Amino acid sequence: MIKKKWIAGGLAVLVVAGAAPWAVGYMTEQQWQEAAREVNLGQPFLQLETDEYRRGLFGAEAALTVTVKNPETAETHVVNMDVQVSHGITGSLMSFRPSGGWQPEGADWFSEGEPDLTLETRLWGSAILELVAPAMRIENPEHGEVISSSGGLLRLDFGRYGKAADLLVVVPEVAIASPVLEARIVDVQVEQSMTWLTGDIWTGGGVATISEVRLQDVDTPPVSVAGLSLQGDTQARDDDSRLDSQATLEVESVDVGEEAIGPHRLEIAFSDLDVESWNRLNTVLTEMQAQAMASTADTDPRVAFEQQMAMVQGLNQAARGIAMNGFSAGIRELKLETPEGSIRGHLDISHPRLSAAEQGQMLMVMQGLTGEVNLSLPVSLAEDYPAIRMQVAPLVKQGLLIQEGDRLVLDGSMEDLMLTINGQDIPLPPLL
């Protein structure tokens, strides 16, 4: 009797183990179709189209068309991909490869093996997209150009059905050489964690660093930028109704020939943003960009104009919403070190949160905007460099920059749609 129970149990396990890959395969296909739809709707630059999806018990095959659109020229580049899918008990592994291969026939771009692009999915809504790139060298003998890379890794770990993601990018070195220019980028690393909040708004933080960027032109001294880092952090508060965001750019040094200047620092921050209004503004900007990319010579000018006016109206309403709900933004710190001395500055702009009655009386966008601006630089910097002197001279002539000792100073404030710089009043347009 016990033996029969063990046999029945074993058969049940076999049935489940055999049926699981089929169920996983079905779920994988549904998840893939939904993910492709979300990508296509989320932005206009990259479009995914599944031409064919043939699902079997333990695996599947698919044909995919990837269309990349250049936002500046509206030109498109199409890549056809072959996808091999293997189904497991709890997830699937999708392997992507260009239909024509990773390199043209007869080429030898990858001496250590071809790139490996995979997507690993799980039934509980997590996925890992990973690109492992080997060392690469592309030569163009006709023009004497060479592009080389030490390889690298791109890993995107999704969770919560795409509502959370961790990004990792590691590229040790990329170099471009031609008869007129040499460029080298060393040690690129990117780490970022993101959590979806609402609409197009994500929270989280990350850091991107580059050890060195070096440019060498045949007619100019070499330029090297060392210790480049960009850090950012965005957090929601007050039951996810308000948003704070800041980004800091730092550079250890910039070397031009034998002269080194640095360090440099720029910090930008947004505080107390209304999430709903900020999301509306981002949506309008995305729609405007998509409309510009979709516009062609055959587009009816009248229809295009009406769409543009609707976009402008939406942009105006979003800006009013941000202002009425209060915010603060600006350049918290600007510091550039030069041999002549430091360039320092900051900019702060804010608008108070309005009551319901005050919102009804708000006739102009950002009518209650206030702020202050300060910029200071060495006089010798303007005297010794003609290019800087040409930019500074008109400001000095208008009194927007005044000399205080050995420095040129701009000191300003803003209130009631009036910008006051060094004692001079400048009316601001009511629709600022």
Secondary structure by P-SEA (a helix, b strand, c coil): caaaaaaaaaaaaaaaaaaaaaaaaaaaaaaaaaaaaaaaaacccbbbbbcbbbbccccccbbbbbbbbcccccbbbbbbbbbbbbbcccbbbbbbbbccccccccccccccbbbbbbbbbcccbbbbbbbbbcbbbbbccccbbbbbbccbbbbbbbccccccbbbbbbbcbbbbbcccbbbbbcbbbbbbbbbbcccccccccbbbbbcbbbbbbccccbbbbcbbbbbbbbbbcccccbbbbbbbbbbccccccccccccbbbbbbcccccaaaaaaaaaaaaaaaaaaaaccccccaaaaaaaaaaaaaaaaaaaaaaaaacccccccbbbbbccccccccbbbbbbccccaaaaaacccccccccbbbbbbbbaaaaaacaaaaaaaaaaaaaccccccccbbbbbbcccccccccccbbbbccccc
